């Protein structure tokens, strides 16, 4: 907690430390190590006792899971910055881990074991240091309006359905879960604001996201190859089943997918639970990869940023995600214009040539795949044009 500082500040050169200052730093580091060791011993001891009791009274697997979960919660609250980094690393692989371990509903919430305690830790720190929790005043009113409308929806839509005789399911429970998914991660704005202390932290974040994008896109490419070569059987069935993503078709990583080559249907989930999540990961990655590709001070990381951009473009085509196929190139062009990179010819032209070369080789080697995706996107557009949806939404019911 004590390592949380004010948000991004420029790193200035510091003068050489005297012997007394170096000794003070060593003593401080030794105290931190001792504090960490003592805290770790206490957490492991307490969680082991709780896990043993749960394992004896319920089952051994539940005891182990309980001990691990309590340990994560304890460490995340004590060291929120490290918990947020762990949350960032875990999130892209959460779907793969969830289905590899056993597809328990609790595993869907495992990422919150890092996030929620870290959020509480950040809030406690802000209150102790008298720092603002609402870091952007202009956001306050829109957030209040959004939360109010969501609450009314939960009360008058899900609540009314819950009270309707003969209803099926649990509308209130589903509404609360939807509210958590919709609004639960907005406080990450506060966490990121205090997690990124200086320029070094920002560079670490950008470079970490580049590595995550390359790894996730690489795993998704292997998933596509396994389906293409028949190592994974893909979607099996008849009729409507050939047009629906299912967990039975799971291949290598991620969760439910749709791959029916005879029908020209492909919707890959990458490393996520479902295809739509993977699509929005690709869209967000086009933003995250753009920054290091053009702004990282080191050539190696600018090159890796360019490679991650190319990987996002190629994976958007191979995965069959129509929204990603439309928005990834549009996002790239929009960022070029808004950030002024187009006019910086010395930096833009080499990047543009490299990206064009990589994409050109991919298109030349797989022209039929690109044409299938374009045809799929056009058919979807013709079936439900956005202009018709817009005007129909304005017309009276």
N, C-alpha and C positions, 0 to 999 in steps of 0.2 A: 504493500500500500504506500509506503513512504517513497517509492520510486516513481509514483505518478507525479508528473510535473505539469506546468502550464503548457498549452499546446504549441504547435510548431514555432520554433524560433531558429534563426540562422545560426549555424555553428561557427563561432569565432575562434581564431587561433589563441591558445592559452599559453602563457609564459611557462618556462621550465619550473618544476616544483622543487622546493628546497628539501633537504633531508628530513626536516621535521614534518613537513606536509606529506611526504611519501610515507613516513612511518605512521602518521595519522590515518592515511588512506588504508594502509595494511591492517591497522587495528579495526577500522570500520568494516573492512571486508571480512575479517575474522569473526567479528560480532554477527555479521549477517549469516555467515556459514553456520555458526553455532546456533543461531536462532532457527535457521532452516532445518538443521538436523534435529533439534529438540521438537520443533513442530511436527516434523515428519514422523518421529518416533511416537509422539502422542496420538497423531491421527491414525497411524497404522495399528497401534495397540487398541484404541477404542473401536475402530471399524472391524478389526479382527474379532473382538468380543461380540459385537452386534452380528457380524456375519456368521459366527459360530452358532449363536442362538437361533438365528433364522434358519441356518442349514439343518440344525437338529430338529427344530419344530416343523419345518415345512419340507425343504429338500436341499441337498448340497448345492445345486446350481443356483438356486435362489439366494443362498447364503453368500456365495462368491459374488454374484451380481450386486447384492446389497452392499457388501464391503467395498467393491470397486466404485459403486455410485457415490457412497458416502465419502470416500477418499477424494474423488474428483470434486465434489461439492466443497469439501473443506479446503483443499488446495486452491480452488478457483476463487473462493472468498478471500483467502489470505493473500493471494498473488493474482489480482485481477488482470494485470497486463499480460502475464504469461497465459492465463486462461483464455483471453481474447485471441491471442496468437494461435493457441490450440484449437479454438473454435473455428478460426479461419482455415486452418489446415484440414480439419476434420470435415467441414461442410461439403466440399465437392465430392468426397468419397462416402458420404453418409448413406446414400442409397445402396452402394456396393456392399458396405459393411453390414447394413441392416439385413439384406437378403442372404448374405453369406453366413451370418450367425444363426438366423432362424426366423426372420420376418415377424418378430413379436411387436405388437403395438407400442410397447414401452421403448423399443429400440428407435422408433420414429422420434421420440423425445430425448434421445441420448445426447444430442448436441446441446440441448438446453441445460444439461448438467455442467457444461462449461459457461454458457452464456448467462443464465439467471444469477448464480452466485457472484459472477464477476460484475454484473450490473449492480447488484446490491452493494458489493464492495466499492464500486466507483461512487455510488450515491452517498455511502457513509463517508468516504473520503471527502467528497465535495462539501458535505455538511460540516465536517470537522475543520476543514480549511477555509470555510466560508466562500466557496467558489460557486458560481451559478450552475444550476442543473439545466436550465433552459439556456442553451448556448447561443441560440439565434432567436431574438425577440420577434422578428417578422413571421417565424414559423408557428408561434404560439396560437394565434387566432385560427389559422387553417387546421391545426391539429385538434383544437377544441371543437371546431365545426365537424370535422371528420369523425371524431370520437362520439359526438352527440348523435350524428346521423346513424352511425353503426349501432349505438345503443338503442335507438328507436327501432331500427330494423330487427335487432334481437328481441326486443320487447313485443312489438306489434306484429311481426311476421312469424318468427319462430315461436314466440309465446302463444300467438293465436292458433298456430297449427298444433301446438302441444295440447291446447285445450279443446281442439276439435274432436268430437267423438269418432272413434274408428281410425284415428291416424296411425301410421306405421313409423317405426323408428323412434329416435329421440331428438326431435327438432331443437329443443333447448340446448342439449349437449353438443349437437352439431354446430349450432350457432355460436356457442362459447368457443369451441375449437376453431371455427372460422374467424372469430374475432381475434383470437390469439395469433393465428397465422397472418391475418391482415394487418394488425396493429402491433403485434408483440415485439417486432424487431426495429421499430422506430427509435427506441432508446439507444440503438447502436450508434446513432449520430453523436450522442453524448460520450459514449465509450470511445469512439474513434477520435473525438476532439481531444480527450485527455490522454489517449494511448499514444498518439503521434506527438512526441515531445519536441522533436527538432527535425532538421533536414535529413539526418541519418536515418531516423525511424521511417520517414516517408520513402526514402530510397529502398530500405529493407522491405517495406510493404509492396512497392512496385515490383521489385525483383522477385519477391516471393510469389506474387500473383502471376508473373510471367512463367515461373517454373510450374506452378499449379496448372496453368492453362496448357502448357506443353505436355505435361504428364496426362492430364484428363483427355486431351485430344488424341494423344498417342494410344491410350487405352480404347477410346472409341473407334479409332482406325482399326485396331486389332479386332475389335468386336465386329466391325463391318467385314473384314477379311474372313473371319471364321464363318459368318453367315453366307458370304459370297461363295466360298469354296465348299460349303456343305458340311463343315465340321460341326456347326450348330444347325439344327433342323429348321429353326424359325417357326413361323406360325403354321399350325396344323389344324385342319377342320374343314368345314364347308359352309357355304352360305354367308351369313353375316359375320361368322367367326373369322373369316379371312380378311376382314376389314377392321378388326378391333385389336388393340394392344392387350397382351395378356402376360401374366407372370410365368405361365407354362412355357413360353417361348424364350425365357431368360437365357442370355448368352454371355459368358465370361465375366462381365461387370454389369453394374446397374440392376434395374428391375424389369418391369413389364415392357415388352417391345412388340412391334408389328413388322414382320418381314415375310411378305408373300410375293415372291419374284414373278410368279405366273400372273398375278393380278396387278403387278407394278406398284405394290404398296410397301412402303418402308418408313417406319418411324422408330428411330433408335433412341434409347434413353441415355446413352453414354454411361457415365458413372453414377447417374442419379436414379431416383425411384421410377420416374415416368418420363415419357418423351417431351411433354410440355415444359417440365423443369429444365431439361437439357437445352431446349430451345432458348429459354431466357438466360441460361448460363452463357451460351454462345453470344447472345446479344450484349450482355453486360461485359463479357470478356473483350468485345471489340472496343469498349471504352477503356478497360483496364490495361489492355496491351498497347493501346495507342500512346499512352503517356511515356513509358520507357522507350518505345520505338523511336520517339522524336526528342525526348528531353533528358534521358539518362546521360550523365557526364562521361561514362565509359563506353567505348566502342563495342566491347563484347556484349554488354547488356542492351545496347541499342540494336545490335544484330539479333540477339535472342528475342527482343521485343518484336522485331520484324518477322522473325520465324513464328512467333506465337500468333501474330496477325494472320499470316498465311495459313497456319494450322486452323484458326477459327474459320476462315473463308472456306477452306477445303472441307472441314468437318460439317459446316452448315449445308454444303451440297450433298455430302455422302449420307448424312443422317436423315435426310428427307424432311427436315423441319422447314415448312413453307414460310412461317413467320420469320425464322432466322435467315432464310435465303433472301427475304425482302429487306429486312432491317439491318443486317450486318453491313452490306455495301452502302446502304443509305447512311448509316451511322458514321462509317469511315469518311465518306465524302463530306458530311456535315461537320465533322470534327476538323477536317482539313481546312474548311472555310472559316469556321468560328475561331480556331486557334491561330489562323494566319500562316499555317505551314506552307500553303501553296506559294506564297510570295517569297519564302525563304528557300531559294532555288538550290543553294549549296547543300542543304540538308534534305530537301524534299526530293530532288531528282534521283540521287542514288537509292533512296528508300523506295521510290515509285518504280524504278527499274528493277530492283531486286524483287519486290512484291509481284510485279507483272510477270517476271521470268518464272517465279515459282508457280504462280497460278496458271501461266500459259502452258508449262510442262504438264501440270495436272489435267488441264482441259484437253490437251492433245492426246494424252494417253487414255483418257476416259471420256470421250465425247458423248457416248450414249447415256452415261449417268447424268451428265449435266443437262442433256436434252430432256431426259425423263423428269428431272426436277422442275425444269422450266414449264414443261407441259402440265405437270401436276399443279404448279402454282397458277397457271393460266386457267385451268379447269376450275380450281377453287374460286378464283377471282370472278369468273363468268357465272358460277353458281350462286355466289353471294357477293356482288360488288359492294365495296364500302359506301359508295354514293347512295345506292338503294337502301342500305341499312340506315344511313343517316337520315334520309328523307322519310323513311317509314317510321323512324323513332319520333319524328316531329308531327306525323299525322295523327289525328284523333283516333282513339280506340273505338 
